[in-house]
Amino acid sequence: MEAIEDPDRFWGRSAPENLLRWLVEKNLIIYNMHHREPQFWVDELPERDSELGIGKYVAWQSPLHREAVRRALKEAT
């Protein structure tokens, strides 16, 4: 699934809504990061970083969360 590598694939109308909702409920991803106002961040705003799973609008909570979902999807298919 491309969204594992690029979390911004979850952004937009073509995103699988049920999966997206489940990932947010389980706190596996951060969705809708477009409110990147500096007063909400301790440090500089994070840039897109594919290695860490940070997109412009969506990010994995951590690389470990992304890997867990990757493995679960692999086992399910």
FILO-941520 format. One record per atom (N, C-alpha, C): z, y, x. Coordinates in steps of 0.001 Angstrom, whole numbers, padded with zeros to 6 digits, always signed. Example, Ala and Ser with C-alpha at 12.3 -4.5 7.8 and 13.67 -1.06 7.14 Angstrom:
BEGIN
+007800-005690+013190/+007800-004500+012300/+007800-003300+013200/+007080-002250+012850/+007140-001060+013670/+007870+000030+012900/
END
This chain:
BEGIN
+000000-001169+000838/+000000+000000+000000/+000000+001245+000893/-000934+002149+000626/-001083+003339+001466/+000142+004246+001426/+000881+004227+000335/+002047+005108+000199/+003164+004743+001167/+003160+003530+001668/+004166+003147+002658/+003968+003990+003915/+002726+004152+004329/+002419+004933+005531/+002388+006429+005262/+001888+006823+004102/+001782+008245+003757/+002499+008482+002433/+003757+008897+002475/+004516+009047+001233/+003929+010072+000265/+003084+010977+000736/+002463+011942-000167/+001488+011279-001135/+001175+010004-000923/+000361+009259-001892/+001097+009121-003221/+002428+009264-003201/+003213+009232-004432/+003125+010547-005194/+002516+011557-004600/+002412+012880-005210/+001111+012958-005992/+001170+013370-007231/-000042+013553-008017/-000135+012588-009183/-001166+012774-009946/-001340+012000-011181/-001700+010543-010958/-002270+010218-009827/-002697+008834-009596/-001577+007949-009058/-000404+008510-008831/+000724+007737-008293/+001241+006757-009345/+001633+005557-008915/+002190+004578-009862/+003560+005049-010359/+003595+005546-011581/+004782+006229-012100/+006025+005335-012150/+005870+004091-012562/+007037+003199-012646/+007638+002942-011272/+006788+002693-010288/+007268+002465-008926/+007922+003730-008381/+007289+004852-008600/+007832+006133-008139/+009214+006385-008733/+009343+006199-010030/+010630+006418-010702/+011701+005480-010134/+011334+004223-009904/+012276+003244-009362/+012724+003639-007949/+011788+004058-007110/+012126+004466-005744/+013067+005667-005727/+012850+006612-006628/+013722+007787-006716/+015103+007374-007224/+015149+006530-008261/+016440+006084-008810/+017263+005326-007778/+016593+004549-006941/+017282+003768-005910/+017541+004592-004650/+017147+005872-004689/+017359+006793-003574/+016652+006329-002297/+015466+005757-002472/+014677+005319-001326/+013736+006411-000834/+013329+007296-001742/+012468+008414-001352/+013034+009717-001911/+012620+010801-001274/+012898+012147-001772/+011577+012641-002338/+011574+013000-003597/+010353+013411-004276/+010423+014897-004583/+009300+015555-004472/+009174+016965-004843/+009934+017868-003881/+009515+017851-002641/+010134+018704-001624/+009441+020055-001517/+008724+020457-002561/+008000+021727-002452/+008930+022935-002451/+010190+022749-002816/+011157+023846-002736/+011768+023856-001336/+010976+024202-000366/+011416+024182+001029/+011900+025558+001452/+012818+026101+000691/+013349+027411+001026/+014366+027261+002150/+014286+028104+003175/+015144+027966+004356/+016643+027921+004060/+017106+028594+003010/+018550+028585+002747/+019064+027208+002328/+018174+026277+001975/+018591+024935+001581/+018640+023961+002750/+018262+024399+003943/+018185+023509+005098/+019133+023984+006192/+019787+023049+006840/+020705+023370+007933/+019925+023785+009168/+018808+023137+009404/+017984+023374+010585/+016600+023803+010118/+015630+023752+010996/+014262+024093+010615/+013733+023084+009607/+012803+023532+008780/+012198+022648+007792/+011445+021522+008492/+011552+020303+008002/+010833+019201+008644/+009329+019310+008409/+008579+019056+009446/+007128+019019+009336/+006716+017615+008914/+005449+017480+008535/+004934+016134+008248/+005096+015287+009498/+005591+014088+009318/+005789+013179+010440/+005571+011761+009932/+004394+011212+010221/+004064+009886+009703/+004942+008799+010304/+005407+008995+011518/+006269+007994+012148/+007605+007880+011411/+008125+009002+010953/+009393+009009+010225/+009220+008858+008715/+007976+008968+008236/+007735+008842+006800/+007996+010121+006031/+007718+011266+006665/+007914+012563+006024/+006555+013149+005679/+006341+013379+004395/+005119+014028+003941/+005403+015478+003593/+004424+016126+002997/+004618+017521+002599/+005475+017617+001337/+005288+016681+000395/+005989+016725-000886/+006948+015559-001111/+006765+014476-000371/+007559+013259-000553/+007952+012736+000818/+009164+012181+000918/+009615+011599+002186/+010463+010367+001903/+010366+009403+002796/+011277+008267+002742/+012644+008761+003190/+013715+008204+002634/+015063+008601+003056/+015244+008355+004550/+014698+007250+005046/+014750+006941+006477/+013656+005924+006770/+013287+005757+008039/+012315+004716+008382/+012801+003320+007965/+014102+003104+007963/+014658+001815+007544/+014370+001544+006065/+014489+002561+005223/+014173+002410+003802/+012693+002064+003624/+011843+002740+004371/+010405+002479+004278/+010094+001051+004688/+010710+000574+005764/+010466-000786+006237/+010979-001817+005233/+012105-001552+004602/+012640-002479+003598/+011679-002617+002418/+011115-001505+001959/+010155-001553+000852/+008883-002256+001302/+008435-001995+002518/+007237-002657+003046/+007422-004179+003029/+008565-004647+003517/+008834-006089+003562/+008951-006688+002163/+009608-005969+001264/+009755-006471-000108/+008397-006601-000788/+007526-005615-000596/+006190-005686-001187/+005376-006813-000568/+005523-007020+000727/+004796-008092+001407/+005235-009458+000880/+006539-009633+000690/+007053-010901+000180/+006658-011130-001275/+006522-010051-002040/+006186-010166-003458/+004716-010497-003692/+003887-010268-002688/+002448-010528-002875/+002011-011798-002209/
END
